[in-house]
Amino acid sequence: MADPIIRLRGVTKTYGEGPTAFQALKGVDLDIEQGDFVAVMGPSGSGKSTTMNILGCLDVPTRGQFLFKGVHVEALDRDQRALLRRRYLGFVFQGFNLLSRTSALENVELPLLYRGEDKKTRHSLGMAALEKVGLDRWWDHTPAELSGGQQQRVAIARAIVTSPAVLLADEPTGNLDSERSVEIMKLLTQLNQESGITVLMVTHEPDMAAFARTIVHFKDGLVERIESGARAGVDA
């Protein structure tokens, strides 16, 4: 069996020093297999958001090992982590984080612009990403002209336009009604199954977590238990 795409060993994270120090993570061990769809759950303060920030190369462990494709990320400097983030990771946020005065296509093209891709390449890849999420006909609409579900689809297209190895989604259905939430979960499941993108999703909603193949429960800065999603792949 191939090595996990992500491996955490003994990862701790402490904020502050002395008597006011707070240990958010207390020695997390976790393997994420290539192509898995993982939901991360837990109460506020359980360590799930801190873990996701470390996995997204937005923060670093205080101690322990974080391996991504066999590379010790904890040993990388800030520029190296930024390069890894730009080349291998895509991000989807609860609040969509779209630029309000630009079209859906221009929003999707933004990561390619940061990469220095030319206009023709940006347009081609951007339209392909919008087609994957079913919004290619809406390419010229601004966020204000799109529903909440459509805006999140644009955000997902922006996250996958660079063909990332891992998609990190932070409460991607948190601002959507139940019908739109299921649509987004079906889309993430489809991308996971058809494109082979490893999906890591934080959610408070058990119904949404059930779409994942693997559900990781955090409690008090540690992985409490790992289980299989009840509806994984069923509604794709």
N, C-alpha and C positions, 0 to 999 in steps of 0.2 A: 504494500500500500504506500502511496506517495505521502510525503511529509505534509502536515497541515499547512495551509497558506498562512495562518496566524497561530502563534504559540506564545502564551504567557506562562511564565514560571516564577512563582514567588513574588509577584508584583505588588508593591506597596506604594501608597501615595500619601504624603503627610503635608498638610498646609500649616504654615506658621512654625514657631519655635518655642521651646520652653513650656511653661505650664499652660499656655493658650493653644498649643499645637493640637491639630485635629487630624486623625488618621482616617482618611476616606477609604483607602484600600488596605487590607491587612494580610496580604499574601495570596493573591489570586492566581490560580492555575486554570488555564482554559486553552483548549485547542479548537480551532475553526477549520473545518475541512474545505478544500477547494470546491466551489459549486454548491455549498450548503446555503440554506435560507434560515437564518437564526433570528429569533425574537429574544430581546433582552428585557426582562421584567424585574420589578422590585419596588418597594415603597420609597418615598423621598428619603434621601440620605443613605440609601442602601449601597451606593457605589457604582450603580449602572452608568450614570452620566459621566463620572470620572473615567471609568473604563473605556467608554466610547470615545472620549476626548483623547485618551492615550492611543487607542486603535486608529483614530483619525489623524494621528501625528500633530495634534493641536496642543498636546501636553506630553510630559515625559514622566516615567516612574521615578519615585524616590529611590527605590531599590528593586531588584529583580530583572528578569530578562523579557524582552519583547522581540520576538523574531517574526519578520514578514518575508515570506519566500526564502527563509534561511538566513536573512540579513538581520544582525543585531541592531534594531532601531534605537535602542537606548544608548548606543555608542555613537550615533550620528549627530552631527552638529545641526544647527537650525536650518541652514541652507540645504543641507542634504535631506532633512526631513521634509522641507518644502518641495523639493524635487520629487521625492517619493510620493507625496500627497498629490502633486500635479499629474504625475504619470500613471498612478495606479488606483487612485481613490476618486469616487464620486460622492457628492453629498446632497441629501434631500432634507429640507427643514419643515417644521410644522407651519411656519408662517410664509412659506413659498419663497420669500426673498427675491422677488422679481423686480426688475427696474420698471417703474410705472409708465414712463413715457416712451418706451421702446417696444417694438413688435415682439411677438412670440419668437420669431426666427432670430432676431437680434439678441434676445435674452439667451437663447440656446447657443448661439455662436460665441458667447462671451469667453468660455474657457479656451476656445480655439484661438481667440484673439490674444489671450495671455500667452499662448504657446507660440505665437508669431506666424500662424498659418495665413496664407494669402486669401483674398476675398472669395475666389472661386472655390477653393477647398472648404472654407467656412460655410459657404452657401450649400454646397453639396452634402457635407456631413450634417449640417444643421437640419436640412430638409429630410434627410434620411432618419434622423433621430425623432423628428416630429411625426414622421410616418409611422414609426414603431409605436408611438403612443396614441396614434389615431387622430392627430391634429394637423396634418400637413395642409389641409384646406383652410386652416385658421392661422396660417403663418404670419399674416400681416396685421393681426388683431393685437391690440395692447391688452395688458392685464385687466383693465377696467371693462373691456368688452368681452371678457371670458368669465365663466362661472368659477366657483371655488375648485370644483373638481378638475376643470380644464386648466386652471392655473397650476394645480399640483402636477398635472400631466406635463405641462411645459417645464416645470421644475425638474421632473424626472428626466425629460428629454435633455435638459441642460446637463444633468448629472451623468448621463450615459453617452453623450456626444463624443467623448474622448476614449470610449471603449475601456472603461476602468475594470480592473480585476475585482474590486470590491466596491459595493454601493452601501454607504452608511445613511440610514434614514432615521431621523429623530422625530418621533411622533408624527409620521407622515399623514395620518388621518385625523389628527387632533382638532383641526378646524373644519371638518367636513361632517355632513349628516351621514346617517347609516348607509343609505343607498350609494352615495358617492364614495364612502369609505370602502365598501365591498368592491367597487369598481377599481379603486386604486390598488387594493390588495390583489385582485385578480391580475392587474397589470404587472405588479412586482413579481408575482408568481410566474407569469408568462416570461418575463425578462430573465428570471432566474433559470427557468427550464430550457428556454430556447436559445438564449445567448450565453448561458453558463456563468453569468455574473454571480459572485458570492454576495449575498444580501445580509446585512446586519441591521436590525431594526429595533429601536427602543419604542416600547408601547406600554400604556397602562391598561389597555383593553384586551381582555382574554379572548374575545371573539376575533380580534385582528391577529393576535399572537397565534391562534390556532391554524392560520394559513401557513405558518413557518414549518419547516421540517424539524427544527430543533428549537426548544424554548429553554433559555438559561435564566434561572431565578437567582437574583442577588438579595442578600440580607446582611446587614451589619458589616459591609466592606468585604464580603466573601461570596463565592458561588455557593448557594445553598443546595441547589439540585438542578439537574438537567433532565428534560423529558421531551417526548415527541409531540409535534402539533397534531391535533385531532382531525383537522381538515386539510392537512398539507396536500396540495395538488388536486384536491377533489373538485374545486370550483374553477380551476384554471381554464 
